[in-house]
Amino acid sequence: MKYQLTKADVADVPASYASEPRYLGYREEDYKKPYAHYFSERALPVQEHFKDALVAGPAAGAYGVRLSTLADELSRPGYLPMETGYTLNDDGHVVIAVLTDMPGVTGEMWDWWMWWHAVEPARYKLWHPEAHLYAAYTEDRSQISGLSDRQRGRGNCCIIDEYIGAEKSQLRASFFDPEKLGFAPSKPGSTIIAARGGASTMPLAAAWIVHQVRETRAGCEMRSRFVANDVRVLPLPSGSVTSTAGKFMTLSGINSLAGLVMNRSKPSKLYEAGPAMLYHCAQEMNHLASFLPRLYEEFAPDSRM
């Protein structure tokens, strides 16, 4: 599958990217936010089933979903052999899977959260106060009336700074309609969040991200899939990347040449990063799910006005 760039992808990096201070946790000014009563200095621990997956180490390569069959496999009822774990699949892609039980949460809450959290960094920190630093969409649609929650997030590009394990990552996530991956339209109570992930510093895409929010009797469950090591050079303008080297790489001739000679990143490095990404996702999703219903009830009605 080839990702199609949107106008949000080629928009300039948000002005706040250069001016916003980066720090973990919260400062005095953050506690003046109307949602400060949801702040926590520490994220909740991961759910119990995750610990077995981490101790087990990498799963068999055959259990790693392939991009060509991802939508079909996740659309089936029941569960796949690897719902929480990581591996290197037969296509040479690193696959990370995380299953998170979310009592009281709905797909509608996730559609709202996916645009609301990136309006200011303090909101993004709610998700994972020990790892999140900054997030902003290149198109701020929060004040545009008449848009649904999905329309505010889909077709938009988010610039992100966060820690994944010990390393600070500078990322971009371009959200798109999951039907382009072959998913059927979501039923009420459920949703699917799909994105092409890469670096904000360079015109590179490196991963596909899918969070399937599936309704359960108690609320919902999230089946997350990261399919990484699918590296592509993107024809982005210089204003869309954050580093000097990245801006050089956006030059027409350089960009075309890089696209021709770019080899896949070595699987070993991404493969070793599997446990860190696995833990990060498992912790942030469990932590947010613990208060998302209350946050949604308090702030969603006013945020749509």
C-alpha positions as CSV (number, residue, x, y, z in Angstrom):
1,M,0.0,0.0,0.0
2,K,1.2,3.5,-0.8
3,Y,0.3,6.4,1.4
4,Q,-1.2,9.4,-0.3
5,L,0.0,12.8,1.1
6,T,-2.6,15.3,2.2
7,K,-2.4,19.1,2.5
8,A,-1.8,18.6,6.2
9,D,1.3,16.5,5.5
10,V,2.8,19.3,3.4
11,A,1.8,22.1,5.7
12,D,4.4,23.8,7.8
13,V,5.4,22.4,11.2
14,P,3.2,24.1,13.9
15,A,4.6,27.4,15.1
16,S,4.6,26.1,18.7
17,Y,7.1,23.4,17.8
18,A,10.0,25.8,18.1
19,S,8.7,27.8,21.1
20,E,7.0,25.2,23.3
21,P,9.3,24.1,26.2
22,R,9.8,20.4,26.6
23,Y,9.6,18.7,30.0
24,L,8.1,15.6,31.6
25,G,5.3,15.9,34.0
26,Y,3.6,19.2,34.8
27,R,4.7,22.7,35.9
28,E,2.9,25.3,38.0
29,E,1.2,26.9,35.0
30,D,-0.2,23.6,33.8
31,Y,-2.2,23.2,37.0
32,K,-4.3,26.2,35.9
33,K,-5.8,24.2,33.1
34,P,-9.5,23.3,33.6
35,Y,-8.6,19.5,33.2
36,A,-5.7,19.6,35.8
37,H,-7.7,17.4,38.2
38,Y,-6.9,14.6,35.8
39,F,-3.2,15.1,36.1
40,S,-1.1,12.3,37.5
41,E,2.7,12.3,38.0
42,R,2.9,8.6,37.2
43,A,1.1,6.5,34.6
44,L,-0.8,3.4,35.8
45,P,1.0,0.0,35.4
46,V,0.4,-2.2,32.4
47,Q,-2.3,-4.8,32.5
48,E,-1.4,-8.2,33.8
49,H,-1.5,-10.2,30.5
50,F,1.2,-7.8,29.1
51,K,3.8,-9.1,31.5
52,D,3.7,-12.6,30.1
53,A,4.3,-11.3,26.6
54,L,7.3,-9.3,27.7
55,V,8.9,-12.2,29.5
56,A,8.3,-14.5,26.6
57,G,10.3,-12.4,24.2
58,P,9.8,-12.3,20.4
59,A,7.0,-14.5,19.0
60,A,7.2,-16.7,16.0
61,G,7.5,-14.7,12.8
62,A,4.4,-16.3,11.3
63,Y,2.3,-14.5,14.0
64,G,3.2,-11.1,12.7
65,V,0.4,-9.7,10.6
66,R,1.3,-8.6,7.1
67,L,0.1,-5.3,5.6
68,S,-1.6,-7.1,2.8
69,T,-3.8,-9.0,5.2
70,L,-4.0,-6.7,8.2
71,A,-7.5,-5.4,7.6
72,D,-8.9,-8.9,6.9
73,E,-7.3,-10.5,9.9
74,L,-8.4,-7.8,12.4
75,S,-11.9,-7.7,10.9
76,R,-12.5,-11.4,11.9
77,P,-14.3,-12.2,15.2
78,G,-12.2,-13.5,18.0
79,Y,-8.5,-13.1,18.5
80,L,-5.2,-13.7,16.6
81,P,-2.4,-15.9,18.0
82,M,-0.4,-12.8,18.9
83,E,-2.6,-10.1,20.5
84,T,0.2,-8.8,22.7
85,G,3.8,-9.3,21.7
86,Y,6.3,-8.5,19.0
87,T,8.1,-10.3,16.1
88,L,9.6,-9.9,12.7
89,N,7.2,-11.1,10.0
90,D,7.8,-12.8,6.7
91,D,7.9,-9.4,4.9
92,G,10.8,-8.2,7.0
93,H,8.5,-5.9,9.0
94,V,8.7,-5.5,12.7
95,V,5.2,-6.1,14.1
96,I,4.1,-5.0,17.6
97,A,0.7,-6.0,19.0
98,V,-1.0,-4.7,22.2
99,L,-4.4,-5.7,23.5
100,T,-5.9,-3.3,26.1
101,D,-9.1,-3.9,28.0
102,M,-11.0,-0.6,28.4
103,P,-14.1,-0.8,30.7
104,G,-16.5,2.0,30.3
105,V,-14.8,3.4,27.1
106,T,-16.4,3.7,23.7
107,G,-15.2,4.2,20.2
108,E,-16.8,7.7,20.2
109,M,-14.6,8.7,23.1
110,W,-11.5,7.7,21.2
111,D,-12.6,9.6,18.1
112,W,-13.0,12.7,20.3
113,W,-9.7,12.2,22.1
114,M,-7.7,11.8,19.0
115,W,-8.1,15.4,18.0
116,W,-8.7,17.0,21.5
117,H,-5.4,15.8,23.0
118,A,-3.2,17.6,20.5
119,V,-4.5,21.1,21.0
120,E,-1.9,21.8,23.7
121,P,0.9,19.7,25.2
122,A,-0.6,19.5,28.7
123,R,-3.5,17.5,27.2
124,Y,-1.1,15.1,25.5
125,K,0.7,14.6,28.8
126,L,-2.5,13.2,30.3
127,W,-2.0,10.2,28.1
128,H,1.5,9.3,29.5
129,P,2.9,11.9,32.0
130,E,6.2,10.0,32.2
131,A,6.9,10.0,28.5
132,H,5.0,12.6,26.5
133,L,6.5,16.0,25.8
134,Y,4.7,17.7,22.9
135,A,2.0,17.1,20.2
136,A,0.3,19.4,17.7
137,Y,-1.6,19.0,14.5
138,T,-0.3,20.8,11.4
139,E,-4.0,21.9,10.8
140,D,-5.7,23.0,14.0
141,R,-9.3,22.1,13.4
142,S,-10.4,22.5,17.0
143,Q,-12.2,25.8,16.3
144,I,-13.8,24.8,13.0
145,S,-17.6,24.4,13.5
146,G,-19.6,21.7,11.8
147,L,-16.9,19.0,11.8
148,S,-17.3,15.6,13.4
149,D,-14.7,14.3,15.8
150,R,-13.3,12.0,13.0
151,Q,-13.1,14.9,10.5
152,R,-10.9,16.9,12.9
153,G,-8.4,14.0,13.1
154,R,-8.5,12.1,9.9
155,G,-6.5,13.6,7.0
156,N,-4.5,15.5,9.5
157,C,-0.8,15.2,10.5
158,C,0.4,15.3,14.1
159,I,3.9,16.3,15.1
160,I,5.0,14.5,18.3
161,D,7.9,14.5,20.8
162,E,7.9,11.7,23.3
163,Y,10.1,9.2,25.0
164,I,9.9,5.5,23.9
165,G,12.1,3.8,26.4
166,A,15.2,5.8,27.1
167,E,15.3,7.6,23.8
168,K,13.5,10.8,22.9
169,S,11.7,10.3,19.6
170,Q,10.7,13.1,17.2
171,L,7.8,11.7,15.2
172,R,5.0,12.5,12.8
173,A,1.7,10.6,12.5
174,S,-0.5,11.1,9.5
175,F,-4.0,9.9,10.2
176,F,-6.1,8.5,7.3
177,D,-9.4,6.8,6.7
178,P,-9.0,3.1,7.7
179,E,-11.2,2.0,4.8
180,K,-8.2,2.7,2.6
181,L,-6.5,-0.2,4.3
182,G,-9.6,-2.4,3.6
183,F,-11.5,-2.0,6.9
184,A,-15.3,-1.8,6.8
185,P,-17.0,1.3,8.3
186,S,-17.0,1.1,12.1
187,K,-20.2,0.3,14.0
188,P,-21.5,2.5,16.7
189,G,-19.4,2.1,19.9
190,S,-16.4,1.1,17.9
191,T,-13.8,2.9,15.8
192,I,-10.5,2.4,14.0
193,I,-7.6,4.8,14.1
194,A,-5.1,4.4,11.3
195,A,-1.9,6.4,10.6
196,R,1.3,6.4,8.6
197,G,4.1,7.0,11.1
198,G,7.6,8.4,10.6
199,A,10.1,11.1,11.7
200,S,9.3,14.8,12.0
201,T,13.0,15.6,11.6
202,M,13.3,13.9,8.1
203,P,11.0,13.4,5.1
204,L,10.6,9.7,6.0
205,A,7.8,7.4,6.7
206,A,8.7,4.2,8.6
207,A,5.6,2.5,10.0
208,W,1.8,1.8,9.8
209,I,-0.3,2.2,12.9
210,V,-3.7,0.8,13.5
211,H,-5.8,1.0,16.8
212,Q,-8.9,-1.1,16.5
213,V,-11.4,-0.1,19.2
214,R,-13.9,-3.0,19.4
215,E,-17.0,-2.9,21.6
216,T,-17.3,-5.4,24.5
217,R,-19.9,-6.0,27.1
218,A,-18.0,-3.9,29.6
219,G,-17.0,-1.1,27.3
220,C,-14.4,-1.8,24.6
221,E,-11.0,-3.3,23.9
222,M,-8.2,-1.8,21.8
223,R,-6.2,-4.0,19.5
224,S,-3.1,-2.0,18.5
225,R,-0.8,-3.0,15.6
226,F,2.4,-1.3,14.6
227,V,4.0,-2.5,11.4
228,A,7.4,-1.0,11.2
229,N,10.5,-1.1,9.0
230,D,8.5,-0.1,5.9
231,V,10.7,3.0,5.2
232,R,9.9,5.4,2.4
233,V,11.2,8.9,1.4
234,L,8.3,11.4,1.2
235,P,8.2,14.4,-1.2
236,L,7.7,16.9,1.5
237,P,8.5,20.7,1.4
238,S,11.2,22.0,3.7
239,G,8.7,23.7,6.1
240,S,7.2,20.2,6.9
241,V,10.4,18.9,8.6
242,T,12.1,20.1,11.7
243,S,15.9,19.5,11.2
244,T,18.5,21.1,8.9
245,A,19.5,17.7,7.5
246,G,15.8,17.0,6.8
247,K,15.3,20.3,5.0
248,F,18.3,19.5,2.8
249,M,16.7,16.1,2.0
250,T,13.6,17.8,0.8
251,L,15.4,19.5,-2.1
252,S,14.1,18.1,-5.3
253,G,17.1,16.4,-6.7
254,I,18.3,15.1,-3.3
255,N,14.8,13.8,-2.4
256,S,14.5,11.9,-5.7
257,L,17.9,10.4,-5.3
258,A,17.2,9.4,-1.7
259,G,14.0,7.7,-2.9
260,L,15.9,5.7,-5.4
261,V,18.8,4.5,-3.2
262,M,17.1,4.3,0.2
263,N,17.4,0.8,1.6
264,R,15.2,-0.5,4.3
265,S,16.4,0.2,7.8
266,K,18.1,-2.8,9.3
267,P,15.5,-5.0,11.0
268,S,17.7,-5.7,14.0
269,K,17.6,-2.1,15.3
270,L,13.8,-1.9,15.1
271,Y,13.5,-5.4,16.3
272,E,15.4,-4.5,19.5
273,A,13.1,-1.6,20.0
274,G,10.1,-3.9,20.1
275,P,10.0,-4.3,23.9
276,A,10.2,-0.5,24.5
277,M,7.4,0.2,22.0
278,L,5.3,-2.7,23.4
279,Y,5.6,-1.4,27.0
280,H,5.0,2.3,26.0
281,C,1.8,1.5,24.2
282,A,0.5,-0.9,26.9
283,Q,1.1,1.6,29.6
284,E,-0.3,4.8,27.9
285,M,-3.5,3.0,26.7
286,N,-4.2,1.5,30.1
287,H,-3.6,4.8,31.8
288,L,-5.8,6.9,29.6
289,A,-8.6,4.4,29.6
290,S,-8.8,4.7,33.4
291,F,-10.2,8.3,33.2
292,L,-11.2,8.8,29.6
293,P,-15.0,8.3,30.2
294,R,-15.0,11.0,32.9
295,L,-12.8,13.4,30.8
296,Y,-15.1,12.9,27.8
297,E,-18.3,13.5,29.8
298,E,-16.8,16.7,31.2
299,F,-15.2,18.3,28.2
300,A,-16.5,16.7,25.0
301,P,-19.8,18.7,24.9
302,D,-18.2,22.1,25.2
303,S,-15.3,21.2,22.8
304,R,-17.6,20.6,19.9
305,M,-19.4,24.0,20.1
